[in-house]
Structure formats: structure tokens, C-alpha cells
Amino acid sequence: MRFFLLSLLVLALLGGGAGWWAWNRYQAPGPLADDRAIVIPPGGTQAIADTLRDAGAIGDERGFALAAWATRQEGPLRAGEYLFPAHGSLREMLQVLREARPVQRRLTIPEGLNASQIASMINAAEGMTGDVPALEEGAVLPDTYAYQWGDNRAGLLRRAERAMRQALAEAWEKRAPDLPLATPREALILASIVERETGKAEERAKVAGVFINRLRRGMPLQSDPTVAYAAADGGVLDRGLTRADLERDHPFNTYRNRGLTPAPIASPGLASIQAVLHPEDTDALYFVADGTGGHVFARSLEEHNRNVARWRALTRTPSASPAAVPGTTAP
């Protein structure tokens, strides 16, 4: 700024009012109608001036370039995405480029997505560079992650993976005693199943309690989301389940196999992890959809089959497999 003022003083001495005219242009409001985020690509002063002119942030790129040169001792102009103020003067525009924090973009990864869905979401995030590397199922903690224009996708993925490792480790240390889960990974697997079974927060701990009870008794989990995962080969199943799906010999089919699946079927949120590690103390062994987004729980197979019959009457699809029906007997 001192150099710029000195330059203006010289202009004033040499050219009369030229210096004051330049100072007024430097301070005058600019043409930008509203606050606006603008991406400044790497390049020289003229390229930056052209970008701001094309975005409607300045009206005179030559004046901008001159002001940038005159104030060059205040620091370099930085590439990135910045929020420029409405009617910002040349002085304010240069201050943004030298001092402002880049715009913080946000990517929200919802609970319950599988690895391919998460990879697609990160790859589609605007303003990032590179591709998402191979992603292990269940490795990412669903959350909102901040990033800046030009950040690397692999870097964001690594942050999300670290967040999951840390959250899982901390939750495991505070787990309830005597759970039939030997490792944090087993907790992660069961949490992924709970995540896919119910979208109701108030049900998670009870759904987890049902599965914990079944594991303790050596009963198969009989979880439809695991069958859907198998039927879609790890993708998203775009149809209802069939009898053939339930009878298919597949490692992820918990109707055919006892115990947990070999790996998670999705990325569970922290709430589902907590539900698995602190399940509700229940004597229920079964549950079935109630037609409202929730579930009806049962202690006996007889009671459960009555609930299933009511569910089928509601849906009028007697041959369909009800969503989230552990322990349903084959029709």
C-alpha cells in the first residue's frame, strides 16, 4: 500500500490530478451486483483480470492490472475460489486475492451408502481433482466434509476413512460388556446391517438388540438388506427380493448363513455403531415392517408370523418378501 500511495504521489506531482483520479478509480465501487464466489485459475495478473472482467467483478482489466502492479509489495495474487463482495472496489478485489480464505465447499456423505455410491458422489463433487481410489466397503464415516476448489478427491477420501477408524475405535473402547462381537470390524459389519434395516433413529438400538439376541442363540440374522446386497453383487438392487434371492447360496445371504456377513454392506453412521455397541435390552427375536416406515417386534415365531400376515395384508403382495423381516418362514 505504501508503494501504491508513493506511486500516486509521483503521478500527482507529474500529472496534476492524474494521481487523484487513479486513487478514486482504485477506491470506487465495482460493477458486481451481488456477493459472488469466483474461481481464479492459476496464471498471471492479466489472466486474473480477464477472469474477473468476464465474471462481471471489474469493469477495467487494465486498471486492475495497474493497481495490482502498484501494490505488488503487499503480496502475490492467489489462485483458488474466493467470495468477492458486491460492488467491491479494485482495492477490495485485490485484498480478497491476497488475504481472504478460500471458499469452503461441503460434501455430505449420507448414512447407508455402499462403496460404489460413495465413490460416485465424491467423483461428482464439483471443483475437486483426481479420481477416487479403490474404496473398501464400510470404510468411510458418513458426515459432512469441507474442501476447497482444487483439492484432491483421494485426500478427502483419506480424511473420511480416518474419521471412521477413529470413531469406531473410540466407540469400541466404550462398548457394553458381553457382546457377541469379537472385534471392532464385527461391530462395523453389524452396524452396517442395522443402518440398512431401519431409517428410524428411535429403532436402531432395538433392531441391534434383536440381532445381538440372534447371534447369541446361533440363529441366522435373516436380514433382507444382506440378501439385496448379494443379489446386486454389492450394488443397489432396483427390484424387490424374490424367493430365489432368499435361497441363493452367497456369502452375504444371512438366510443361508449363520453369523455376520464377511464384510460390511454399507457405511454406517455413528448412531448405528453406537446402537450395536449399546443395544437395547430386549427379548425380541423378530421384526417386520409396519407399513409406516417403522417395525413391529416379536418375541416368538408365532407372534412374528401374525405380524408378517398383517404386513402382507397391508401391501397385498402375499408372495413378496417383506423388507427387514429376520426369521420369516418361507411362504
Helices and strands as residue ranges (DSSP letters): H 2-15, H 18-27, E 36-40, H 45-54, H 61-70, G 72-74, E 80-84, H 90-99, E 105-108, H 115-124, E 144-147, H 153-173, H 184-197, G 201-203, H 204-217, H 224-231, H 243-247, H 270-277, E 286-289, E 295-298, H 301-315
